[in-house]
C-alpha cells in the first residue's frame, strides 16, 4: 500500500519533470538533456570560469529530474547522466543553500556516494550552489569539484553564487525560447484552422450568392420586368448589395490566408508595385511614383500589401486635389521600411490604431466602398514578417503608411 509520503513524493516528481519540460528539457530521456546550442556554449563558458575562479579542475551544471542527474554544461569532464540516487547534488540542492565540502570522504552525506568511493569517481573537494528561479523552482546546481581536498575563501564562494545566478538567467532564456516556440506552433495551427474555416464558409456562401447574381442578371435582361415601374432600380440595388457581399467574402478569405507561413526573398519594390497597379487598372494613370528598393519579403504578400494600400489611397482621396501616391523606402542592416504616402483625406491621430482592427471603417462623407479589412490585412502581413505597420500624416495632408521588414 502506498503511503501518503510516497504519493506526495511521486506527485512532486511528476511536477518537477513537467516543470523541466517547460524549460525545453525532456527529462524522460536517459541521455543528457540538451539546451539549444547558444545556451549550451554559454553554459560551458560559465562552468569553465567557475573552475578557474575556484581553482578546481572539474565543473558541471546539473539538472536533476525525478529519476536522473543530467549534466548539461561541463568543463574538465564529458557531460553524462547518472541516477538521481547516486547524485551528490541531489542530496543537498533542495536545501537552497550553498554547499562547500573540503573532503567529501569525511562528510557523512557523501562518504558512501559512488562518486566518492571510487565506483564512479574519487571526488574529495566538492562545492555546489542551487539554481533557483524567481518562481522558486530549483532545477539543479552549479558545482565544482576535484580529486584532492581543498578549501574556498569567502570571495570564491561569492563568485560561485554570482555565476550560478548567470546560469539561471541562461535557463530562463531557454524557458522563454521554449514558450515562444510553442506559441508560434499554436499560432500556425490556429492560422491554418482559420484559413480552412474561412475557405469553407466562403465557398459555401459564394456558391448560392453567385447563383443569385446570375439569376438577377437574367431578370435585368427581361423586358417584362423592366417594364414594371421602379423594378430596374430595385434590381440594380439588389445587384450592388450582392456584389458588395461577394467582395466582402473575398476580403475575409484573403485576410484569413495572409500572415501565416511566409517565404521571404529579395523582391524589387518597383516590380511588386507595377503588378499591384496593373491589378487595380492604374498602371497608366501617372498617379503613382515608385522608388526602386530591394525588400526581403514574401513576393505575393508584398504585392497584396501594396495593392491594399493603393486601393485605400484611391478610396479615400481628397476632394480638393488630384490624387498622388509615392512608394519609397529606406534600407540598412536592420532591414527595410516601405513607405506609401498619399495626399488624400488622411486619418486623424485618434483613429489610427482603430483603423488597423479588422472590419473597422470610419464612415466619413464621400469615402469610397470598402470592408474595413485593407489596413488590418497589411498589418497582419507586416507582423508575419516580424515587422510592424505605422500610420502618420503626409506633409501637406494625407496618410503615410510605414511598413518595416527585418533583414534576412
C-alpha positions in Angstrom: 0.0 0.0 0.0 1.4 3.4 -1.0 1.9 5.8 1.9 0.8 9.5 1.9 4.5 10.5 1.9 5.1 8.2 -1.1 2.2 9.7 -3.0 3.5 13.2 -2.3 7.0 12.3 -3.5 5.5 10.8 -6.7 3.4 13.9 -7.2 6.4 16.2 -6.7 8.5 14.1 -9.1 5.8 14.5 -11.8 5.6 18.2 -11.1 9.4 18.5 -11.4 9.6 16.8 -14.7 6.7 18.8 -16.1 8.5 22.0 -15.0 11.6 20.9 -16.8 9.6 20.3 -19.9 8.6 24.0 -19.7 12.3 24.8 -20.0 12.6 22.8 -23.2 14.4 19.9 -21.4 12.9 16.5 -21.7 13.7 14.5 -18.5 12.2 11.3 -19.9 15.5 10.7 -21.9 18.3 8.6 -20.4 20.8 10.8 -22.3 22.0 14.3 -21.3 19.3 17.0 -21.6 20.4 19.3 -24.4 19.7 23.0 -24.3 19.8 24.9 -27.5 23.3 25.4 -29.0 23.7 29.0 -27.9 22.7 28.3 -24.3 24.9 25.2 -24.2 28.0 27.1 -25.3 27.3 29.9 -22.8 26.8 27.3 -20.0 30.2 25.7 -20.8 31.9 29.1 -20.7 30.4 29.8 -17.3 31.4 26.4 -15.9 34.9 26.9 -17.2 35.0 30.3 -15.4 33.7 28.7 -12.2 36.5 26.1 -12.2 39.2 28.8 -12.8 37.9 31.1 -10.1 37.7 28.2 -7.6 41.0 26.5 -8.6 39.2 23.2 -9.3 39.8 21.1 -12.5 36.2 20.0 -12.9 32.8 21.7 -13.0 29.3 20.9 -14.2 25.7 22.3 -14.4 23.5 19.6 -13.2 19.7 19.4 -13.9 18.0 17.0 -11.6 14.9 15.3 -12.8 12.6 12.8 -11.0 15.0 9.9 -11.7 18.3 11.2 -13.0 21.0 13.8 -12.8 21.8 15.3 -16.2 24.9 17.3 -16.8 24.0 20.0 -19.4 27.2 22.0 -19.1 30.6 20.7 -18.2 34.3 21.5 -18.0 37.1 19.0 -17.5 34.6 16.1 -17.8 32.3 14.8 -20.5 28.7 15.6 -19.7 26.7 12.5 -18.8 23.8 11.1 -16.9 23.6 9.2 -13.6 20.7 8.1 -11.4 19.4 10.6 -9.0 20.1 8.2 -6.2 23.8 8.3 -7.0 24.0 12.1 -7.5 25.8 14.1 -4.9 24.0 17.3 -5.8 20.6 15.6 -5.4 21.3 15.2 -1.7 21.6 18.9 -1.0 20.2 21.0 -3.9 16.6 21.3 -2.4 18.0 23.0 0.7 18.5 26.1 -1.4 21.8 26.6 0.4 25.4 26.6 -0.9 27.4 23.5 0.0 31.2 23.6 0.4 32.9 20.3 1.5 36.7 20.3 1.7 36.8 16.4 1.7 33.7 14.5 0.8 35.1 11.2 2.0 34.8 12.7 5.6 31.3 14.0 5.2 28.5 11.6 6.2 26.2 12.9 3.4 28.6 11.9 0.7 31.1 9.3 2.1 29.2 6.4 0.6 28.5 8.1 -2.8 29.8 6.2 -5.8 31.3 9.5 -6.9 33.4 9.4 -3.8 34.1 5.7 -3.1 35.8 5.1 -6.5 32.9 3.2 -8.1 32.3 6.2 -10.4 34.8 8.8 -9.2 37.1 9.8 -6.3 35.7 13.2 -5.5 37.2 14.9 -2.5 36.7 18.7 -2.7 33.0 19.5 -3.6 31.2 22.8 -3.8 27.7 23.5 -5.2 25.2 26.3 -5.4 21.5 25.6 -6.1 20.0 27.1 -9.3 16.8 28.9 -8.0 14.5 30.7 -10.4 12.4 33.7 -9.5 9.4 31.4 -9.2 11.2 29.4 -6.5 11.8 26.3 -8.8 15.3 24.7 -8.3 16.1 22.7 -11.5 19.6 21.7 -10.3 23.0 23.1 -9.3 26.3 24.6 -10.5 29.1 22.6 -8.9 32.9 22.4 -9.0 35.0 19.5 -7.6 38.4 17.9 -7.6 40.1 14.7 -6.5 42.1 16.4 -3.9 40.9 18.1 -0.7 40.9 21.9 -0.7 39.1 25.0 0.7 37.3 28.0 -0.8 37.7 31.5 0.6 34.6 33.7 1.0 35.3 35.7 -2.2 35.4 32.5 -4.2 32.1 31.3 -2.7 30.6 34.7 -3.6 31.7 34.4 -7.2 30.4 30.9 -7.4 27.0 32.2 -6.3 27.2 35.0 -8.9 27.9 32.5 -11.7 25.0 30.3 -10.5 22.7 33.3 -11.0 24.1 33.7 -14.5 23.3 30.1 -15.2 19.7 30.7 -14.0 19.5 33.6 -16.5 20.5 31.3 -19.3 18.0 28.7 -18.3 15.3 31.4 -18.2 16.3 32.4 -21.7 15.8 28.8 -22.8 12.5 28.8 -20.9 11.3 31.9 -22.8 12.5 30.5 -26.1 10.6 27.2 -25.5 7.5 29.2 -24.7 7.8 31.3 -27.9 8.3 28.1 -29.9 5.2 26.6 -28.5 3.2 29.8 -29.0 4.5 30.0 -32.6 3.4 26.4 -33.3 0.0 27.1 -31.8 -0.4 30.3 -33.8 0.4 28.5 -37.0 -2.1 25.8 -36.2 -4.7 28.5 -35.4 -4.0 30.3 -38.6 -4.4 27.0 -40.6 -7.7 26.3 -38.9 -8.9 29.9 -39.5 -7.9 29.7 -43.2 -9.6 26.3 -43.6 -12.8 27.6 -41.8 -12.8 30.8 -43.8 -12.3 28.9 -47.0 -15.2 26.5 -46.3 -17.5 29.3 -45.3 -16.5 31.5 -48.2 -17.1 28.6 -50.6 -20.5 27.7 -49.0 -21.6 31.3 -49.2 -20.2 32.3 -52.6 -21.9 29.5 -54.5 -25.5 30.5 -53.7 -24.6 34.2 -53.9 -23.1 33.8 -57.4 -26.1 31.8 -58.5 -28.4 34.6 -57.1 -26.4 37.2 -59.0 -26.7 35.1 -62.2 -30.4 34.9 -62.0 -30.5 38.6 -61.2 -28.8 39.4 -64.4 -31.3 37.3 -66.3 -34.1 39.3 -64.6 -32.4 42.6 -65.6 -32.4 41.5 -69.2 -36.1 40.6 -69.2 -38.1 43.3 -70.9 -41.3 42.4 -69.0 -39.5 43.0 -65.7 -38.0 46.3 -66.9 -41.5 47.4 -67.9 -42.6 47.4 -64.3 -42.1 51.0 -62.8 -39.1 51.0 -60.4 -38.2 47.4 -61.0 -34.9 48.2 -62.8 -33.7 50.4 -59.9 -34.7 47.8 -57.3 -32.8 45.1 -59.2 -29.7 47.4 -59.5 -29.8 47.9 -55.8 -30.1 44.2 -55.1 -27.2 43.5 -57.5 -25.0 46.2 -55.9 -25.7 44.7 -52.4 -24.9 41.2 -53.7 -21.6 42.2 -55.3 -20.6 44.1 -52.1 -21.3 40.9 -50.1 -19.3 38.9 -52.6 -16.4 41.3 -52.3 -16.5 41.1 -48.5 -16.3 37.3 -48.7 -13.2 37.6 -50.9 -11.7 40.1 -48.5 -12.4 37.9 -45.4 -10.9 34.9 -47.2 -7.8 36.9 -48.2 -7.4 38.2 -44.6 -7.6 34.7 -43.2 -4.8 33.5 -45.5 -2.2 36.2 -45.0 0.1 36.3 -42.1 0.8 32.6 -42.0 4.0 31.0 -43.2 5.9 33.5 -45.3 8.6 32.7 -47.9 10.8 35.8 -48.0 13.2 36.5 -50.8 14.8 39.6 -52.2 12.0 41.4 -54.1 12.0 44.5 -56.3 9.7 47.1 -54.8 9.2 48.6 -58.3 8.2 45.2 -59.8 5.8 44.5 -56.9 4.2 48.0 -57.2 3.9 47.6 -61.0 2.0 44.3 -60.5 -0.3 45.9 -57.9 -1.0 48.9 -60.1 -1.8 46.6 -63.1 -4.3 44.6 -60.9 -6.0 47.8 -60.0 -6.0 49.2 -63.5 -4.0 52.3 -62.6 -0.7 51.4 -64.3 -1.0 54.1 -67.0 -2.6 56.9 -64.9 0.6 58.7 -63.8 -0.7 59.0 -60.2 1.9 56.7 -58.6 5.6 57.4 -58.2 7.8 54.4 -57.2 11.4 54.4 -55.8 13.3 51.3 -56.5 14.3 49.3 -53.4 15.1 45.7 -52.7 12.9 44.3 -49.9 13.4 40.9 -48.2 9.8 39.8 -48.1 7.3 37.3 -49.4 6.7 38.3 -53.0 2.9 37.5 -53.0 2.2 39.2 -49.7 4.2 42.3 -50.6 2.1 42.6 -53.7 -1.1 42.2 -51.7 0.1 44.8 -49.2 0.8 47.4 -51.9 -2.5 46.6 -53.6 -4.4 47.2 -50.4 -2.6 50.5 -49.7 -3.1 51.7 -53.2 -6.8 50.8 -53.1 -7.2 52.7 -49.8 -5.5 55.7 -51.3 -7.9 55.8 -54.2 -11.0 55.2 -52.0 -10.1 58.0 -49.6 -8.7 60.6 -52.0 -9.2 64.3 -51.3 -12.0 66.3 -53.0 -9.7 69.3 -53.3 -6.6 68.0 -55.2 -5.7 65.3 -57.7 -4.5 62.0 -56.2 -0.8 61.5 -56.0 0.9 58.4 -54.3 4.6 57.9 -53.6 6.0 54.5 -52.9 9.5 54.7 -51.4 11.7 53.1 -48.8 14.9 53.1 -46.8 17.2 50.2 -46.1 20.0 49.4 -43.7 21.5 46.4 -41.9 18.3 46.2 -39.8 16.2 45.6 -42.9 13.9 47.8 -45.0 11.0 50.1 -44.4 8.5 50.6 -47.2 6.7 54.0 -47.2 3.4 54.5 -49.1 2.4 58.2 -48.9 -0.8 59.7 -50.4 -2.3 63.2 -50.4 -5.8 62.1 -49.6 -8.1 62.8 -46.7 -5.7 61.5 -44.1 -6.6 59.7 -40.8 -6.9 61.6 -37.5 -4.4 60.6 -34.9 -7.1 59.3 -32.5 -8.4 57.0 -35.3 -5.0 55.5 -36.4 -5.0 52.5 -34.0 -8.7 51.9 -34.6 -8.5 51.5 -38.4 -5.9 48.7 -38.0 -8.6 46.5 -36.4 -10.5 44.1 -38.8 -13.8 45.3 -40.2 -13.4 48.9 -38.8 -14.4 51.8 -41.0 -14.7 55.5 -40.2 -17.8 56.1 -42.3 -16.9 59.7 -43.4 -18.8 61.5 -46.1 -17.5 60.8 -49.5 -15.5 57.8 -48.6 -15.3 55.0 -51.2 -16.6 51.4 -50.7 -14.7 49.0 -48.5 -14.9 46.3 -45.9 -12.5 47.6 -43.3 -10.1 44.8 -43.8 -7.4 46.5 -46.0 -5.2 48.0 -43.3 -5.8 45.1 -41.0 -4.6 42.8 -43.7 -1.5 45.0 -44.2 -0.8 45.0 -40.5 -1.1 41.2 -40.4 1.4 40.9 -43.4 3.9 43.1 -41.6 3.7 41.1 -38.3 4.0 37.8 -40.2 7.4 39.1 -41.5 8.5 40.1 -38.0 7.9 43.8 -38.7 5.3 46.4 -37.9 3.0 48.9 -39.6 2.7 52.6 -38.5 0.4 55.4 -39.7 1.4 59.0 -39.8 0.4 62.2 -41.6 1.8 63.1 -45.0 3.3 66.6 -45.0 0.7 68.8 -46.7 -2.1 66.4 -45.9 -2.8 62.7 -46.5 -1.7 59.4 -44.9 1.8 57.8 -44.9 1.9 54.1 -44.1 5.3 52.8 -43.0 5.8 49.0 -43.1 9.1 47.5 -41.7 10.6 44.3 -43.0 13.5 42.9 -41.0 16.7 41.8 -42.8 17.3 38.2 -43.7 
